[in-house]
Amino acid sequence: MKRNHPYSRDLLYLHMNERDHYVLSHGIEFHEFFKSLQDPFAHLLLLKHRYEDGEFNSHTLFEYVPGNNAEKLAQANVHAFGDFCWIDFEEVEALNVLTAQEIAELLYLGHIKHHLKLPFYNQLNNRFVYLSNEDGWFNKIYYRNFNDFYRMLGDVLSSKLGEMKPEKMLLGIRKKKSYPSVSKEILKALIPALKEGAVLSLKHMQQNRNRMEIPIWIIGDFADMDDMHDEYKEASRSQPDGRIVFDKKLKEWSLLAQ
């Protein structure tokens, strides 16, 4: 299906569903998610994908990626896969004791991108379920523990800033500038906005010698990212609902409510 809007990595849309433990997002890609992990994956069970280097499990008929190969997957052009869906798990043997009902639930997750029941399995001991279409355009990630989400988002924001604002070096060579991760406390203060659905726009970031300000607009709940872009375009004509501020001298982040 043809999209009405081009994909832009400097526009982040986030909608948090605390009850069902997931976050819908636009603008965050698998390689960024992967780099933010404090603890590496043991294995990834591929529910829907076009990755050619997975290993096959004959009980579930799914392919999986051992943790020591996950970095190779993160370097692949996942965006071009179309659907890219996986669930992490600890032991390969655990796949062989999944019931027919659980395998059916996993197939449903990959196909519909929604759960029949909360998708955290004792046998797999999974922390995440990652469901995407054109990775970065539409992502839906289930988090067993939302602290993993806050750490990911804090790291991704600082990393994206570093890519946008490289340091000038001798001989014209530029290197990525380093910014501290946005703290969990600041991001937790954004929960009311994220539960409604909010855009953080690096495209509209303002800065001077002392600070950088990333505007936030609350725009509502969207599963269709073309509709989200339309609403964001309208909302961005008004003053933002808040800003995440980086003080360049103190090298500290803060939240500024409108």
Summary of the structure (lengths in Angstrom):
residues: 258
radius of gyration: 19.1
end to end distance: 37.7
largest distance: 61.1
contacts: 770
relative contact order: 0.16
helix: 31%
strand: 28%
